[in-house]
């Protein structure tokens, strides 16, 4: 569903690629290179939008939050012109000063101190999951690294930490698929995901209510911020919704993508197996190499110039986070997966004031899962070609049958 009606602005490189097309989403990396090589800022006639795919231009957009705002939506839709898919997020789809207030509350809850408190539990869950999977495999079951690790682990530890009960947690995956599709165009992919929007949204919003959250979780801490008058009682469920929106499908696929990288690069897995302290840098390199959130948009709040290109007020610009993370101008051997790399400055968590507020928890999950595997598994063998789950925003997997070769 393309709407190529807006004329190309003069002097801007034109790239006629549809970044929400199935072929693009299946293998985006050659098209990412075309986008980068066309220039730091390009015009994409398929949607009448600007695009940034080089590391330098993605960084420039994300670090000028006054010019490139989030309040008009961080997907293709311009909320100043069309109705949002759901009530706007108080943090993702907001600008200062209201963003600053919401951000401070979430940052306090998801702090390094919190990570110190949850670390032992997250580690124990990762170890017991790997142990249990090795037993099931020994009993003849085939392990699916997407379902049994990538999905199972975050669906256990994160809702536990937020304070959500066990019943119906699969709604978190359905909701994630929906909202991340909704950042793209209203295509068939979004229509399919949104078929179940009503029951799934009802489940999510019910679990944002105080009485349905445990007394010791992140969700209750939001409600205490409302008690303290930092936010209104109407805002509290909306901030809990941000946990449930951003905290599951992202780490599910971050872990899934990392496992696929390690299965496809056995020499790299060997290094991790020999030195467990590589778990954290391996997860980081996986985020660079296969970035979970592939794209986010901004909207120009005024006429502006970006790296020599004039951008009129109200224009949408898509930042290709995943393309920035493979930019050969930034990364030597950008297309090489190398867990020794330490890719500081990657864009997988975004950059600037909207940079992922949950990244300390995401990194903890990645680290402890990879550590638990590295200890008990000497090789991850792919039994079949993994299947992708195409999503307008996420680099996502549907299944990955593997054999975990025990030590
Ligand atoms: C980066 S992913 C993401 C972040 C925030 C929200 C959803 C997705 C939200 O709803 O606040």
Boltz pocket constraint, residues with backbone or C-beta under 6 A from the ligand:
constraints:
  - pocket:
      binder: B
      contacts: [[A, 89], [A, 90], [A, 91], [A, 92], [A, 93], [A, 241], [A, 242], [A, 243], [A, 245], [A, 246], [A, 250], [A, 293], [A, 356]]
      max_distance: 6.0
